[in-house]
Amino acid sequence: MKAILGVIALLLVLAIVGTLAKKQLEAVSPGSSARNAAAAGSTPGFAADPNASTVAEQAKSMQERARANTTHALEQGAQRNQRAEP
């Protein structure tokens, strides 16, 4: 009897963990983010460049955009900090 209850409890815990994992994966999967961004009317931040002919060029393009976005965000933060200082 004790073993049966242990197995049932284990299955219940596994079902809960599986459900939570599925929700997390759906939240971060690339397909759903592209659909959500398209539904919101914006483009995803790091979409592949359709003009690039090879995967290496696409990767380089994405890296350059990420670097530019990071630099821009850091500059905005610095400007915001300067405005906030008395």
Contact map, one row per residue, 1 for C-alpha under 8 A:
11111000000000000000000000000000000000000000000000000000000000000000000000000000000000
11111100000000000000000000000000000000000000000000000000000000000000000000000000000000
11111110000000000000000000000000000000000000000000000000000000000000000000000000000000
11111111000000000000000000000000000000000000000000000000000000000000000000000000000000
11111111100000000000000000000000000000000000000000000000000000000000000000000000000000
01111111110000000000000000000000000000000000000000000000000000000000000000000000000000
00111111111000000000000000000000000000000000000000000000000000000000000000000000000000
00011111111100000000000000000000000000000000000000000000000000000000000000000000000000
00001111111110000000000000000000000000000000000000000000000000000000000000000000000000
00000111111111000000000000000000000000000000000000000000000000000000000000000000000000
00000011111111100000000000000000000000000000000000000000000000000000000000000000000000
00000001111111110000000000000000000000000000000000000000000000000000000000000000000000
00000000111111111000000000000000000000000000000000000000000000000000000000000000000000
00000000011111111100000000000000000000000000000000000000000000000000000000000000000000
00000000001111111110000000000000000000000000000000000000000000000000000000000000000000
00000000000111111111000000000000000000000000000000000000000000000000000000000000000000
00000000000011111111100000000000000000000000000000000000000000000000000000000000000000
00000000000001111111110000000000000000000000000000000000000000000000000000000000000000
00000000000000111111111000000000000000000000000000000000000000000000000000000000000000
00000000000000011111111100000000000000000000000000000000000000000000000000000000000000
00000000000000001111111110000000000000000000000000000000000000000000000000000000000000
00000000000000000111111111000000000000000000000000000000000000000000000000000000000000
00000000000000000011111111100000000000000000000000000000000000000000000000000000000000
00000000000000000001111111110000000000000000000000000000000000000000000000000000000000
00000000000000000000111111111000000000000000000000000000000000000000000000000000000000
00000000000000000000011111111001000000000000000000000000000000000000000000000000000000
00000000000000000000001111111001100000000000000000000000000000000000000000000000000000
00000000000000000000000111111101100000000000000000000000000000000000000000000000000000
00000000000000000000000011111111100000000000000000000000000000000000000000000000000000
00000000000000000000000000011111110000000000000000000000000000000000000000000000000000
00000000000000000000000000001111111000000000000000000000000000000000000000000000000000
00000000000000000000000001111111111100000000000000000000000000000000000000000000000000
00000000000000000000000000111111111110000001000000000000000000000000000000000000000000
00000000000000000000000000000111111111000011000000000000000000000000000000000000000000
00000000000000000000000000000011111111100000000000000000000000000000000000000000000000
00000000000000000000000000000001111111110000000000000000000000000000000000000000000000
00000000000000000000000000000000111111111111000000000000000000000000000000000000000000
00000000000000000000000000000000011111111111000000000000000000000000000000000000000000
00000000000000000000000000000000001111111100000000000000000000000000000000000000000000
00000000000000000000000000000000000111111100000000000000000000000000000000000000000000
00000000000000000000000000000000000011111110000000000000000000000000000000000000000000
00000000000000000000000000000000000011111111000000000000000000000000000000000000000000
00000000000000000000000000000000010011001111101000000000000000000000000000000000000000
00000000000000000000000000000000110011000111111000000000000000000000000000000000000000
00000000000000000000000000000000000000000011111000000000000000000000000000000000000000
00000000000000000000000000000000000000000001111100000000000001001100000000000000000000
00000000000000000000000000000000000000000011111110000000000001000000000000000000000000
00000000000000000000000000000000000000000000011111000000011011000000000000000000000000
00000000000000000000000000000000000000000000001111110000010011000000000000000000000000
00000000000000000000000000000000000000000000000111111000010000000000000000000000000000
00000000000000000000000000000000000000000000000011111000000000000000000000000000000000
00000000000000000000000000000000000000000000000011111110110000000000000000000000000000
00000000000000000000000000000000000000000000000001111110110000000000000000000000000000
00000000000000000000000000000000000000000000000000011111110000000000000000000000000000
00000000000000000000000000000000000000000000000000011111111000000000000000000000000000
00000000000000000000000000000000000000000000000000000111111100000000000000000000000000
00000000000000000000000000000000000000000000000000011111111110000000000000000000000000
00000000000000000000000000000000000000000000000111011111111111000000000000000000000000
00000000000000000000000000000000000000000000000100000011111111100000000000000000000000
00000000000000000000000000000000000000000000000000000001111111110000000000000000000000
00000000000000000000000000000000000000000000000110000000111111111000000000000000000000
00000000000000000000000000000000000000000000011110000000011111111100000000000000000000
00000000000000000000000000000000000000000000000000000000001111111110000000000000000000
00000000000000000000000000000000000000000000000000000000000111111111000000000000000000
00000000000000000000000000000000000000000000010000000000000011111111100000000000000000
00000000000000000000000000000000000000000000010000000000000001111111110000000000000000
00000000000000000000000000000000000000000000000000000000000000111111111000000000000000
00000000000000000000000000000000000000000000000000000000000000011111111100000000000000
00000000000000000000000000000000000000000000000000000000000000001111111110000000000000
00000000000000000000000000000000000000000000000000000000000000000111111111000000000000
00000000000000000000000000000000000000000000000000000000000000000011111111100000000000
00000000000000000000000000000000000000000000000000000000000000000001111111110000000000
00000000000000000000000000000000000000000000000000000000000000000000111111111000000000
00000000000000000000000000000000000000000000000000000000000000000000011111111100000000
00000000000000000000000000000000000000000000000000000000000000000000001111111110000000
00000000000000000000000000000000000000000000000000000000000000000000000111111111000000
00000000000000000000000000000000000000000000000000000000000000000000000011111111100000
00000000000000000000000000000000000000000000000000000000000000000000000001111111110000
00000000000000000000000000000000000000000000000000000000000000000000000000111111111000
00000000000000000000000000000000000000000000000000000000000000000000000000011111111100
00000000000000000000000000000000000000000000000000000000000000000000000000001111111110
00000000000000000000000000000000000000000000000000000000000000000000000000000111111110
00000000000000000000000000000000000000000000000000000000000000000000000000000011111111
00000000000000000000000000000000000000000000000000000000000000000000000000000001111111
00000000000000000000000000000000000000000000000000000000000000000000000000000000111111
00000000000000000000000000000000000000000000000000000000000000000000000000000000001111
